[in-house]
Amino acid sequence: MLPAAVILSGVLVPALAAAAFAADARPSADLLVTNARIWTGDPARPEAEALAAIGERIVAVGSSAELEAWRGERTRVIDARRRRVLPGFDDSHVHFLDGSAKLAQVQLKDALSPEEFGRRIGDHARTLPRGEWVLGGTWDDQAFAHPRLPARQDVDALTPETPVFVERYDGHMGLANGVALKLAGITRETEAPPGGEIVRDAAGEPTGILKDAAMGLAYRVIPPPSREGRLRTIRAGLRHAASLGITSVQDMNPSYDDVAAYAELRERNELTLRVSAAPMETQWEDQAKVGLRRAFGSSWLRLGALKGYADGSLGSTTAFFFEPYRDDPTTSGLLSDEMHPIGAMRERLVKADAAGLQLCIHAIGDRAISIVLDLFEDVVKANGPRDRRLRIEHAQHVGPRDFPRFARLGVIASVQPYHAIDDGRWAESRIGPERAKTTYAFRTFLDAGVRLALGTDWPVAPLDPMQTLYAAVTRATLDGRHPGGWMPEQKVTLAEAISAYTAGAAYAEFQEEDKGTLSPGKLADLVELSEDVFAVPPERIREVRVVRTIVGGSVVFERER
C-alpha cells in the first residue's frame, strides 16, 4: 500500500504522482502555468516563465521549455499570454466578516453632506423588514463639504421605527439614531465606559455619536447573525477576495462563531482563501486552555494569535498621543478599555505569551505605540527570548525614538498604506507637520531594519491590493493635492511593497516556509494580472486588474474576457 505522500526532489507530493514518476520517469503536473512573466519573490530565481504544481504544491519553476516535461494528459495548462504573475496576496490585517457584511449594507463613504447621509440611510431602511437594523455605512465626515460629525437628528425623521447604527469608516465611532439609543438604554444620565465617549450636545443630550468602547453599548443590543446568515455573508466575501487576487487573510478579532463558519466552509470545500484568525486578547484563555499555540492548524485555517487594542483612531480623535490634537487641544486621545488598568493588560499579555500565543496589538498614536513597546519589553523580560514575531497593528504615528525599539525587539509593523493617502488629506491639520513626518513611515521602518507586513484593514480601506500598492509607491492623496506624494520620503519601491504583501505577510503569521514566494515546495497560490505592474507608470498601478486567481493549484477566479 502506498503512503499518502512522499518526497520527490525535495518536495512533498502525492504518492500517486510519485508512483507515476517512478513508473515511467515522466512526472505529470496537475497544473502547468506557462508563457508567463512570473515574479517569484524568491532571490534564488526572481523571474521565471512557467510553474508546475502537483496537488496544492509547486514542484517546479523555470522556463516554459524546461517545464514542458511536466505536461501530461490530465494536466490543466494555463497559457498566461506573457502576462505578469505574482505570488498570491496575503492581507495581513482584515476584519473579514465585517467587510463581507458591508458588501450588502448601506454605503455612506462617498456621501458628501449630512443631508445625503440621512437620505441614503432612510432609503435603505425602507428596503428592510420591520425591526431589522440599518448597519454598516463606513461614513466619512471629512468628505462632507463642510466637515462635521453627523447627529441622530440627521436621520431620526427618516427612520422613525428602524434602529440605526452606522460606523465611521475607521471603525472607531458610530452614529446611533433615536430608536437605537432607546434600545441601548443610552440617555443623558448614561456614563461612558472606560476607553469610550458618548458625545453630547450643548444641553447634555447624546448626539448619537459613540466612540470606541462606548460603541459596545449599541453592539450589545444588535441581534447576531444566524448561522446561515453568517455563511452567506462569508461566501460573498470569498467571491470578492478571489476577484482581487487575495489568497490569504489574517482575520483580526473574529468571533469563535466566525471561526466555526470558516471550518464548516472548509469541510464543504467552499473556502477559497486561507484564513489565519486572531481573536481578542481578552479571550486568550479560550485558546490556551486547549493547548493551541502560534500558527496552529492547517494551511487553510489557523488559530494561535491574539488581537488587542491600545487606542482608537486618528479620524475619531481617539488615537493616543503624547501631545494634544492640534485641532482639538482638549484631548490627546483615549486608551482602549483593554488598557484600563494597564497592569491587567500586561498580565494578560505575559500569560498569553507564556502559553505560546502570538500577540498582535493595535496602536496608532505615538504614545499608544510607545506603551505597547513597553508592554512587549515586559513580556520578553518575563518569559525570556524566543521567536515571538510580536506585531503592532497599524503603527501609524511613531515617535522617532521608537523605530530602533521596533528593530531591537523584532516587532513587525503590520501597516496599511491606503490609510496614508486617505488620512493624508487632513492628518496635518489634526497633528501638525512635525508629528506627520513619521506618520505611515514605511521607508523609515525598512531603513531601521523593521519587517513590514502589508494589508488593508478592510472594510476600513478597499480590499483591492492594487490600491494598496499604488498607495505605498506613490503616496498620492485621494484629494489630488499631493500628486508627488504626501511625505514622499516615506515611499517604498514596488518590489518592496509586493514583498511585504506576500513574503512579509507570510512571515508575520509564521508561514514563510509554506507561502509568500513562488518556489518549489510552497503552496501554489498565485495571481495573474491584466498588465505588468512593473511596467506601467506608478500612477496607473491602481488600474491593473486580476485576470485569474489560483489557490492551492485550483483556479478560484477567472475574469470573463
DRENMI-65229 format. One record per residue (C-alpha): residue number from 1; x, y, z; residue in three letters. Coordinates in nm, 2 decimals. Example, Ala and Ser with C-alpha at 12.3 -4.5 7.8 and 13.67 -1.06 7.14 Angstrom:
BEGIN
1; 1.23; -0.45; 0.78; ALA
2; 1.37; -0.11; 0.71; SER
***
This chain:
BEGIN
1; 0.00; 0.00; 0.00; MET
2; 0.14; 0.34; -0.10; LEU
3; 0.19; 0.61; 0.16; PRO
4; -0.02; 0.92; 0.13; ALA
5; 0.27; 1.14; 0.02; ALA
6; 0.64; 1.11; -0.05; VAL
7; 0.93; 1.35; -0.10; ILE
8; 1.02; 1.39; -0.47; LEU
9; 1.33; 1.61; -0.54; SER
10; 1.30; 1.76; -0.20; GLY
11; 0.92; 1.83; -0.24; VAL
12; 0.63; 1.66; -0.07; LEU
13; 0.40; 1.54; -0.34; VAL
14; 0.10; 1.30; -0.35; PRO
15; 0.21; 0.93; -0.36; ALA
16; 0.02; 0.85; -0.68; LEU
17; 0.22; 1.12; -0.86; ALA
18; 0.54; 0.99; -0.72; ALA
19; 0.44; 0.64; -0.83; ALA
20; 0.38; 0.76; -1.18; ALA
21; 0.72; 0.92; -1.18; PHE
22; 0.88; 0.61; -1.07; ALA
23; 0.70; 0.40; -1.33; ALA
24; 0.78; 0.60; -1.64; ASP
25; 1.02; 0.87; -1.53; ALA
26; 0.79; 1.13; -1.67; ARG
27; 0.61; 1.32; -1.40; PRO
28; 0.28; 1.47; -1.47; SER
29; 0.16; 1.80; -1.31; ALA
30; -0.19; 1.88; -1.21; ASP
31; -0.14; 2.24; -1.31; LEU
32; 0.10; 2.40; -1.55; LEU
33; 0.12; 2.78; -1.59; VAL
34; 0.33; 2.86; -1.90; THR
35; 0.43; 3.15; -2.12; ASN
36; 0.41; 3.39; -1.82; ALA
37; 0.63; 3.66; -1.67; ARG
38; 0.65; 3.53; -1.32; ILE
39; 0.79; 3.75; -1.04; TRP
40; 0.86; 3.47; -0.79; THR
41; 0.97; 3.68; -0.49; GLY
42; 1.25; 3.41; -0.45; ASP
43; 1.60; 3.57; -0.46; PRO
44; 1.73; 3.23; -0.59; ALA
45; 1.53; 3.27; -0.91; ARG
46; 1.35; 3.61; -0.92; PRO
47; 1.19; 3.56; -1.27; GLU
48; 1.05; 3.26; -1.45; ALA
49; 0.83; 3.17; -1.74; GLU
50; 0.65; 2.87; -1.61; ALA
51; 0.53; 2.69; -1.30; LEU
52; 0.41; 2.34; -1.23; ALA
53; 0.21; 2.21; -0.94; ALA
54; 0.10; 1.87; -0.81; ILE
55; -0.19; 1.89; -0.57; GLY
56; -0.15; 2.21; -0.37; GLU
57; 0.22; 2.24; -0.40; ARG
58; 0.46; 2.39; -0.66; ILE
59; 0.70; 2.12; -0.79; VAL
60; 0.90; 2.32; -1.04; ALA
61; 0.96; 2.68; -1.16; VAL
62; 1.16; 2.77; -1.47; GLY
63; 1.14; 2.83; -1.84; SER
64; 0.85; 2.72; -2.05; SER
65; 1.07; 2.48; -2.23; ALA
66; 1.21; 2.33; -1.91; GLU
67; 0.87; 2.27; -1.77; LEU
68; 0.72; 2.10; -2.08; GLU
69; 0.82; 1.77; -1.93; ALA
70; 0.56; 1.82; -1.66; TRP
71; 0.27; 1.83; -1.91; ARG
72; 0.05; 1.52; -1.90; GLY
73; -0.29; 1.40; -2.03; GLU
74; -0.47; 1.53; -1.73; ARG
75; -0.26; 1.85; -1.67; THR
76; -0.45; 2.17; -1.67; ARG
77; -0.24; 2.40; -1.88; VAL
78; -0.28; 2.78; -1.85; ILE
79; -0.13; 2.99; -2.12; ASP
80; -0.06; 3.32; -1.94; ALA
81; 0.00; 3.50; -2.27; ARG
82; 0.31; 3.68; -2.13; ARG
83; 0.11; 3.84; -1.85; ARG
84; 0.26; 3.92; -1.52; ARG
85; 0.21; 3.65; -1.24; VAL
86; 0.28; 3.72; -0.88; LEU
87; 0.25; 3.53; -0.55; PRO
88; -0.10; 3.54; -0.41; GLY
89; -0.16; 3.84; -0.19; PHE
90; -0.17; 3.77; 0.19; ASP
91; -0.37; 4.06; 0.35; ASP
92; -0.21; 4.08; 0.70; SER
93; -0.50; 4.27; 0.86; HIS
94; -0.87; 4.24; 0.77; VAL
95; -1.20; 4.22; 0.96; HIS
96; -1.34; 3.97; 0.72; PHE
97; -1.69; 3.91; 0.83; LEU
98; -1.75; 4.28; 0.89; ASP
99; -1.61; 4.36; 0.54; GLY
100; -1.82; 4.09; 0.38; SER
101; -2.13; 4.21; 0.56; ALA
102; -2.08; 4.56; 0.44; LYS
103; -2.09; 4.45; 0.08; LEU
104; -2.47; 4.44; 0.12; ALA
105; -2.52; 4.71; 0.37; GLN
106; -2.59; 5.08; 0.33; VAL
107; -2.29; 5.26; 0.16; GLN
108; -2.21; 5.61; 0.30; LEU
109; -1.84; 5.65; 0.24; LYS
110; -1.90; 5.89; -0.05; ASP
111; -2.19; 6.08; 0.10; ALA
112; -2.09; 6.44; 0.05; LEU
113; -2.33; 6.61; 0.30; SER
114; -2.53; 6.53; 0.61; PRO
115; -2.84; 6.55; 0.40; GLU
116; -2.72; 6.29; 0.16; GLU
117; -2.60; 6.08; 0.45; PHE
118; -2.95; 6.09; 0.60; GLY
119; -3.13; 6.03; 0.27; ARG
120; -2.93; 5.71; 0.20; ARG
121; -3.00; 5.57; 0.54; ILE
122; -3.37; 5.64; 0.50; GLY
123; -3.38; 5.48; 0.16; ASP
124; -3.20; 5.17; 0.28; HIS
125; -3.43; 5.15; 0.59; ALA
126; -3.73; 5.12; 0.36; ARG
127; -3.59; 4.81; 0.20; THR
128; -3.56; 4.62; 0.53; LEU
129; -3.81; 4.40; 0.71; PRO
130; -3.97; 4.56; 1.02; ARG
131; -3.73; 4.56; 1.32; GLY
132; -3.41; 4.49; 1.12; GLU
133; -3.12; 4.73; 1.19; TRP
134; -2.95; 4.96; 0.94; VAL
135; -2.59; 4.88; 0.98; LEU
136; -2.26; 4.94; 0.80; GLY
137; -2.21; 5.27; 0.64; GLY
138; -1.84; 5.34; 0.67; THR
139; -1.92; 5.72; 0.66; TRP
140; -1.65; 5.99; 0.64; ASP
141; -1.73; 6.32; 0.80; ASP
142; -1.42; 6.47; 0.64; GLN
143; -1.58; 6.41; 0.30; ALA
144; -1.87; 6.65; 0.38; PHE
145; -1.84; 6.99; 0.20; ALA
146; -1.85; 7.14; 0.55; HIS
147; -1.70; 6.87; 0.77; PRO
148; -1.88; 6.79; 1.10; ARG
149; -1.99; 6.48; 1.28; LEU
150; -2.34; 6.36; 1.19; PRO
151; -2.60; 6.35; 1.46; ALA
152; -2.92; 6.15; 1.52; ARG
153; -3.13; 6.45; 1.41; GLN
154; -2.99; 6.39; 1.06; ASP
155; -3.17; 6.05; 1.04; VAL
156; -3.44; 6.03; 1.31; ASP
157; -3.72; 6.17; 1.09; ALA
158; -3.63; 5.93; 0.81; LEU
159; -3.61; 5.63; 1.04; THR
160; -3.89; 5.67; 1.29; PRO
161; -3.92; 5.29; 1.36; GLU
162; -3.60; 5.15; 1.23; THR
163; -3.29; 5.12; 1.46; PRO
164; -2.97; 5.26; 1.30; VAL
165; -2.61; 5.21; 1.40; PHE
166; -2.37; 5.31; 1.12; VAL
167; -1.99; 5.32; 1.18; GLU
168; -1.73; 5.57; 1.07; ARG
169; -1.51; 5.41; 0.81; TYR
170; -1.22; 5.37; 1.07; ASP
171; -1.45; 5.16; 1.29; GLY
172; -1.38; 5.37; 1.60; HIS
173; -1.70; 5.56; 1.62; MET
174; -2.06; 5.52; 1.50; GLY
175; -2.39; 5.70; 1.49; LEU
176; -2.70; 5.56; 1.66; ALA
177; -3.04; 5.71; 1.58; ASN
178; -3.30; 5.78; 1.85; GLY
179; -3.46; 5.43; 1.81; VAL
180; -3.12; 5.26; 1.87; ALA
181; -3.03; 5.49; 2.16; LEU
182; -3.36; 5.39; 2.33; LYS
183; -3.30; 5.02; 2.27; LEU
184; -2.95; 5.06; 2.41; ALA
185; -3.08; 5.25; 2.71; GLY
186; -2.85; 5.55; 2.64; ILE
187; -2.98; 5.87; 2.80; THR
188; -2.82; 6.19; 2.92; ARG
189; -2.75; 6.02; 3.25; GLU
190; -2.56; 5.73; 3.09; THR
191; -2.19; 5.73; 3.18; GLU
192; -1.94; 5.63; 2.91; ALA
193; -1.74; 5.32; 2.98; PRO
194; -1.36; 5.35; 3.03; PRO
195; -1.19; 5.39; 2.69; GLY
196; -1.51; 5.53; 2.53; GLY
197; -1.70; 5.85; 2.48; GLU
198; -2.07; 5.94; 2.44; ILE
199; -2.07; 6.26; 2.25; VAL
200; -2.33; 6.51; 2.38; ARG
201; -2.47; 6.84; 2.26; ASP
202; -2.46; 7.17; 2.45; ALA
203; -2.77; 7.07; 2.65; ALA
204; -2.60; 6.74; 2.76; GLY
205; -2.81; 6.52; 2.54; GLU
206; -2.65; 6.23; 2.34; PRO
207; -2.60; 6.33; 1.98; THR
208; -2.59; 5.96; 1.88; GLY
209; -2.21; 5.95; 1.83; ILE
210; -2.05; 5.68; 2.03; LEU
211; -1.67; 5.65; 2.03; LYS
212; -1.46; 5.33; 2.08; ASP
213; -1.57; 5.14; 2.40; ALA
214; -1.90; 5.33; 2.41; ALA
215; -1.99; 5.16; 2.08; MET
216; -2.03; 4.84; 2.28; GLY
217; -2.34; 4.99; 2.43; LEU
218; -2.50; 4.96; 2.08; ALA
219; -2.34; 4.64; 1.98; TYR
220; -2.48; 4.45; 2.28; ARG
221; -2.84; 4.51; 2.16; VAL
222; -2.78; 4.44; 1.79; ILE
223; -2.90; 4.08; 1.71; PRO
224; -2.62; 3.85; 1.60; PRO
225; -2.64; 3.69; 1.25; PRO
226; -2.78; 3.34; 1.22; SER
227; -2.55; 3.05; 1.12; ARG
228; -2.69; 3.05; 0.77; GLU
229; -2.66; 3.43; 0.75; GLY
230; -2.30; 3.42; 0.86; ARG
231; -2.22; 3.15; 0.60; LEU
232; -2.39; 3.36; 0.33; ARG
233; -2.20; 3.67; 0.43; THR
234; -1.86; 3.49; 0.43; ILE
235; -1.93; 3.34; 0.09; ARG
236; -1.99; 3.69; -0.05; ALA
237; -1.66; 3.80; 0.09; GLY
238; -1.48; 3.50; -0.05; LEU
239; -1.61; 3.58; -0.40; ARG
240; -1.49; 3.94; -0.36; HIS
241; -1.15; 3.84; -0.23; ALA
242; -1.09; 3.59; -0.51; ALA
243; -1.17; 3.86; -0.77; SER
244; -0.89; 4.07; -0.63; LEU
245; -0.62; 3.81; -0.61; GLY
246; -0.64; 3.77; -0.23; ILE
247; -0.53; 3.41; -0.15; THR
248; -0.48; 3.45; 0.23; SER
249; -0.61; 3.68; 0.50; VAL
250; -0.52; 3.74; 0.86; GLN
251; -0.86; 3.80; 1.03; ASP
252; -0.84; 4.03; 1.33; MET
253; -1.07; 3.98; 1.62; ASN
254; -1.32; 3.74; 1.46; PRO
255; -1.57; 3.57; 1.69; SER
256; -1.54; 3.20; 1.75; TYR
257; -1.87; 3.16; 1.56; ASP
258; -1.68; 3.31; 1.26; ASP
259; -1.40; 3.06; 1.31; VAL
260; -1.66; 2.78; 1.32; ALA
261; -1.81; 2.91; 1.00; ALA
262; -1.47; 2.90; 0.83; TYR
263; -1.42; 2.55; 0.94; ALA
264; -1.76; 2.45; 0.81; GLU
265; -1.69; 2.61; 0.47; LEU
266; -1.36; 2.43; 0.46; ARG
267; -1.53; 2.10; 0.53; GLU
268; -1.76; 2.17; 0.24; ARG
269; -1.46; 2.25; 0.02; ASN
270; -1.60; 2.61; -0.02; GLU
271; -1.32; 2.80; 0.15; LEU
272; -1.13; 2.97; -0.14; THR
273; -0.87; 3.16; 0.07; LEU
274; -0.65; 3.07; 0.36; ARG
275; -0.75; 3.22; 0.70; VAL
276; -0.53; 3.29; 1.00; SER
277; -0.76; 3.40; 1.28; ALA
278; -0.66; 3.63; 1.57; ALA
279; -0.95; 3.65; 1.83; PRO
280; -0.95; 3.91; 2.10; MET
281; -0.66; 3.90; 2.35; GLU
282; -0.92; 3.93; 2.64; THR
283; -1.02; 3.58; 2.54; GLN
284; -0.67; 3.44; 2.54; TRP
285; -0.76; 3.16; 2.78; GLU
286; -1.00; 3.01; 2.53; ASP
287; -0.71; 2.91; 2.31; GLN
288; -0.45; 2.85; 2.59; ALA
289; -0.66; 2.61; 2.79; LYS
290; -0.68; 2.36; 2.50; VAL
291; -0.31; 2.40; 2.42; GLY
292; -0.33; 2.59; 2.10; LEU
293; -0.01; 2.77; 2.01; ARG
294; 0.10; 3.01; 1.74; ARG
295; 0.01; 2.91; 1.38; ALA
296; -0.19; 2.60; 1.50; PHE
297; -0.40; 2.43; 1.23; GLY
298; -0.39; 2.36; 0.86; SER
299; -0.27; 2.56; 0.57; SER
300; -0.64; 2.67; 0.53; TRP
301; -0.74; 2.77; 0.88; LEU
302; -0.52; 2.85; 1.18; ARG
303; -0.55; 2.99; 1.53; LEU
304; -0.28; 3.07; 1.78; GLY
305; -0.27; 3.45; 1.75; ALA
306; -0.45; 3.72; 1.96; LEU
307; -0.56; 4.08; 1.87; LYS
308; -0.58; 4.36; 2.12; GLY
309; -0.64; 4.73; 2.12; TYR
310; -0.43; 5.00; 2.28; ALA
311; -0.61; 5.31; 2.15; ASP
312; -0.86; 5.43; 1.88; GLY
313; -0.80; 5.61; 1.55; SER
314; -0.68; 5.94; 1.42; LEU
315; -1.01; 6.02; 1.24; GLY
316; -1.21; 5.98; 1.56; SER
317; -0.95; 6.18; 1.77; THR
318; -0.91; 5.87; 1.99; THR
319; -0.56; 5.77; 1.88; ALA
320; -0.35; 5.82; 2.20; PHE
321; -0.07; 6.08; 2.17; PHE
322; 0.18; 6.24; 2.40; PHE
323; 0.06; 6.59; 2.29; GLU
324; -0.29; 6.71; 2.24; PRO
325; -0.46; 6.72; 1.90; TYR
326; -0.38; 7.04; 1.71; ARG
327; -0.75; 7.09; 1.61; ASP
328; -0.89; 6.98; 1.95; ASP
329; -0.65; 7.08; 2.23; PRO
330; -0.89; 6.94; 2.49; THR
331; -0.79; 6.58; 2.41; THR
332; -0.48; 6.37; 2.34; SER
333; -0.69; 6.07; 2.26; GLY
334; -0.81; 5.76; 2.45; LEU
335; -0.65; 5.44; 2.57; LEU
336; -0.88; 5.15; 2.49; SER
337; -1.09; 4.98; 2.76; ASP
338; -0.85; 4.69; 2.75; GLU
339; -0.58; 4.92; 2.88; MET
340; -0.78; 5.01; 3.20; HIS
341; -0.58; 4.93; 3.40; PRO
342; -0.26; 4.88; 3.21; ILE
343; -0.14; 4.63; 3.47; GLY
344; -0.42; 4.40; 3.38; ALA
345; -0.33; 4.42; 3.01; MET
346; 0.03; 4.34; 3.10; ARG
347; -0.07; 4.04; 3.30; GLU
348; -0.28; 3.90; 3.02; ARG
349; -0.01; 3.95; 2.75; LEU
350; 0.25; 3.79; 2.97; VAL
351; 0.03; 3.49; 3.04; LYS
352; -0.08; 3.46; 2.67; ALA
353; 0.28; 3.48; 2.56; ASP
354; 0.39; 3.21; 2.81; ALA
355; 0.12; 2.99; 2.66; ALA
356; 0.28; 3.02; 2.32; GLY
357; 0.03; 3.25; 2.16; LEU
358; 0.13; 3.53; 1.92; GLN
359; 0.04; 3.89; 2.02; LEU
360; -0.09; 4.15; 1.76; CYS
361; -0.18; 4.48; 1.92; ILE
362; -0.35; 4.78; 1.76; HIS
363; -0.17; 5.10; 1.83; ALA
364; -0.19; 5.42; 1.63; ILE
365; -0.09; 5.73; 1.83; GLY
366; 0.27; 5.78; 1.93; ASP
367; 0.21; 5.73; 2.30; ARG
368; 0.00; 5.42; 2.25; ALA
369; 0.28; 5.27; 2.03; ILE
370; 0.54; 5.35; 2.29; SER
371; 0.33; 5.19; 2.57; ILE
372; 0.28; 4.88; 2.36; VAL
373; 0.65; 4.85; 2.31; LEU
374; 0.70; 4.89; 2.68; ASP
375; 0.45; 4.60; 2.73; LEU
376; 0.63; 4.39; 2.48; PHE
377; 0.96; 4.45; 2.66; GLU
378; 0.79; 4.34; 2.98; ASP
379; 0.67; 4.02; 2.80; VAL
380; 1.02; 3.94; 2.69; VAL
381; 1.17; 4.01; 3.03; LYS
382; 0.91; 3.79; 3.20; ALA
383; 0.93; 3.49; 2.96; ASN
384; 1.27; 3.50; 2.81; GLY
385; 1.39; 3.53; 2.45; PRO
386; 1.24; 3.33; 2.16; ARG
387; 1.09; 3.37; 1.82; ASP
388; 0.77; 3.56; 1.90; ARG
389; 0.70; 3.78; 1.60; ARG
390; 0.53; 4.04; 1.81; LEU
391; 0.32; 4.27; 1.60; ARG
392; 0.19; 4.62; 1.62; ILE
393; -0.11; 4.67; 1.40; GLU
394; -0.13; 5.00; 1.21; HIS
395; 0.18; 5.16; 1.38; ALA
396; 0.08; 5.48; 1.22; GLN
397; 0.23; 5.77; 1.41; HIS
398; 0.56; 5.66; 1.56; VAL
399; 0.78; 5.87; 1.78; GLY
400; 1.14; 5.89; 1.63; PRO
401; 1.29; 5.72; 1.93; ARG
402; 1.07; 5.41; 1.89; ASP
403; 1.19; 5.29; 1.54; PHE
404; 1.51; 5.14; 1.70; PRO
405; 1.29; 4.97; 1.96; ARG
406; 1.08; 4.80; 1.69; PHE
407; 1.40; 4.66; 1.54; ALA
408; 1.56; 4.56; 1.87; ARG
409; 1.25; 4.37; 1.98; LEU
410; 1.19; 4.22; 1.64; GLY
411; 0.84; 4.38; 1.63; VAL
412; 0.66; 4.35; 1.30; ILE
413; 0.49; 4.67; 1.17; ALA
414; 0.16; 4.55; 1.02; SER
415; 0.07; 4.85; 0.81; VAL
416; -0.20; 4.96; 0.57; GLN
417; -0.06; 5.21; 0.30; PRO
418; -0.41; 5.31; 0.18; TYR
419; -0.46; 5.49; 0.51; HIS
420; -0.17; 5.72; 0.43; ALA
421; -0.33; 5.85; 0.11; ILE
422; -0.67; 5.87; 0.28; ASP
423; -0.58; 6.03; 0.61; ASP
424; -0.31; 6.24; 0.44; GLY
425; -0.58; 6.47; 0.31; ARG
426; -0.63; 6.61; 0.66; TRP
427; -0.38; 6.45; 0.91; ALA
428; -0.15; 6.75; 0.94; GLU
429; -0.44; 6.97; 1.05; SER
430; -0.50; 6.72; 1.32; ARG
431; -0.15; 6.65; 1.45; ILE
432; 0.07; 6.92; 1.29; GLY
433; 0.36; 6.89; 1.04; PRO
434; 0.62; 6.77; 1.29; GLU
435; 0.44; 6.46; 1.40; ARG
436; 0.33; 6.40; 1.04; ALA
437; 0.70; 6.34; 0.94; LYS
438; 0.70; 6.00; 1.10; THR
439; 0.34; 5.91; 1.00; THR
440; 0.29; 5.60; 0.80; TYR
441; 0.67; 5.58; 0.79; ALA
442; 0.72; 5.28; 0.57; PHE
443; 1.07; 5.38; 0.44; ARG
444; 1.19; 5.47; 0.79; THR
445; 1.08; 5.13; 0.91; PHE
446; 1.26; 4.94; 0.64; LEU
447; 1.58; 5.15; 0.68; ASP
448; 1.57; 5.07; 1.05; ALA
449; 1.56; 4.70; 0.98; GLY
450; 1.19; 4.65; 1.07; VAL
451; 0.99; 4.39; 0.89; ARG
452; 0.68; 4.52; 0.72; LEU
453; 0.36; 4.32; 0.66; ALA
454; 0.11; 4.49; 0.43; LEU
455; -0.27; 4.48; 0.45; GLY
456; -0.58; 4.69; 0.41; THR
457; -0.78; 4.68; 0.74; ASP
458; -1.08; 4.60; 0.52; TRP
459; -1.35; 4.73; 0.54; PRO
460; -1.18; 5.05; 0.66; VAL
461; -1.00; 5.06; 0.33; ALA
462; -1.06; 4.88; 0.00; PRO
463; -0.96; 4.51; -0.01; LEU
464; -0.80; 4.56; -0.36; ASP
465; -0.42; 4.50; -0.34; PRO
466; -0.37; 4.73; -0.64; MET
467; -0.49; 5.03; -0.44; GLN
468; -0.26; 4.93; -0.16; THR
469; 0.04; 4.90; -0.39; LEU
470; -0.04; 5.23; -0.55; TYR
471; -0.06; 5.40; -0.21; ALA
472; 0.27; 5.25; -0.09; ALA
473; 0.46; 5.35; -0.41; VAL
474; 0.31; 5.70; -0.48; THR
475; 0.16; 5.83; -0.15; ARG
476; -0.06; 6.05; -0.37; ALA
477; -0.35; 6.15; -0.15; THR
478; -0.71; 6.08; -0.26; LEU
479; -0.79; 6.45; -0.29; ASP
480; -0.53; 6.50; -0.56; GLY
481; -0.34; 6.77; -0.36; ARG
482; -0.02; 6.57; -0.33; HIS
483; 0.04; 6.41; -0.68; PRO
484; 0.41; 6.38; -0.60; GLY
485; 0.33; 6.20; -0.27; GLY
486; 0.24; 6.31; 0.08; TRP
487; 0.57; 6.28; 0.29; MET
488; 0.73; 6.14; -0.03; PRO
489; 1.04; 6.05; 0.16; GLU
490; 0.84; 5.76; 0.31; GLN
491; 0.77; 5.59; -0.03; LYS
492; 0.88; 5.23; -0.09; VAL
493; 0.96; 5.06; -0.42; THR
494; 0.71; 4.84; -0.59; LEU
495; 0.92; 4.53; -0.53; ALA
496; 0.95; 4.62; -0.16; GLU
497; 0.57; 4.66; -0.14; ALA
498; 0.49; 4.34; -0.31; ILE
499; 0.74; 4.15; -0.10; SER
500; 0.58; 4.29; 0.22; ALA
501; 0.24; 4.20; 0.09; TYR
502; 0.34; 3.84; 0.02; THR
503; 0.66; 3.71; 0.19; ALA
504; 0.64; 3.97; 0.47; GLY
505; 0.28; 3.89; 0.54; ALA
506; 0.36; 3.52; 0.54; ALA
507; 0.64; 3.57; 0.79; TYR
508; 0.41; 3.77; 1.01; ALA
509; 0.19; 3.46; 1.05; GLU
510; 0.48; 3.21; 1.08; PHE
511; 0.40; 3.07; 0.73; GLN
512; 0.71; 3.17; 0.54; GLU
513; 0.81; 2.81; 0.48; GLU
514; 0.47; 2.74; 0.31; ASP
515; 0.39; 3.06; 0.11; LYS
516; 0.49; 3.41; 0.02; GLY
517; 0.71; 3.32; -0.28; THR
518; 0.66; 3.10; -0.58; LEU
519; 0.92; 2.84; -0.51; SER
520; 0.93; 2.46; -0.53; PRO
521; 0.77; 2.30; -0.23; GLY
522; 0.55; 2.60; -0.15; LYS
523; 0.17; 2.63; -0.19; LEU
524; 0.06; 2.71; -0.54; ALA
525; -0.11; 3.04; -0.45; ASP
526; -0.07; 3.29; -0.74; LEU
527; -0.24; 3.57; -0.92; VAL
528; -0.23; 3.66; -1.29; GLU
529; -0.27; 4.03; -1.38; LEU
530; -0.41; 4.22; -1.67; SER
531; -0.10; 4.43; -1.71; GLU
532; 0.26; 4.42; -1.58; ASP
533; 0.26; 4.63; -1.26; VAL
534; 0.64; 4.67; -1.30; PHE
535; 0.60; 4.82; -1.65; ALA
536; 0.30; 5.06; -1.61; VAL
537; 0.36; 5.41; -1.47; PRO
538; 0.31; 5.42; -1.09; PRO
539; 0.00; 5.63; -1.12; GLU
540; -0.16; 5.35; -1.32; ARG
541; -0.10; 5.07; -1.08; ILE
542; -0.44; 5.11; -0.93; ARG
543; -0.60; 5.04; -1.28; GLU
544; -0.45; 4.70; -1.31; VAL
545; -0.70; 4.41; -1.27; ARG
546; -0.68; 4.05; -1.17; VAL
547; -0.73; 3.81; -1.46; VAL
548; -0.70; 3.48; -1.26; ARG
549; -0.66; 3.37; -0.90; THR
550; -0.52; 3.03; -0.81; ILE
551; -0.52; 2.89; -0.46; VAL
552; -0.36; 2.56; -0.38; GLY
553; -0.33; 2.48; -0.75; GLY
554; -0.70; 2.54; -0.82; SER
555; -0.85; 2.83; -1.01; VAL
556; -1.09; 3.02; -0.78; VAL
557; -1.15; 3.32; -1.01; PHE
558; -1.12; 3.39; -1.38; GLU
559; -1.22; 3.72; -1.53; ARG
560; -1.45; 3.70; -1.83; GLU
561; -1.28; 3.82; -2.15; ARG
***
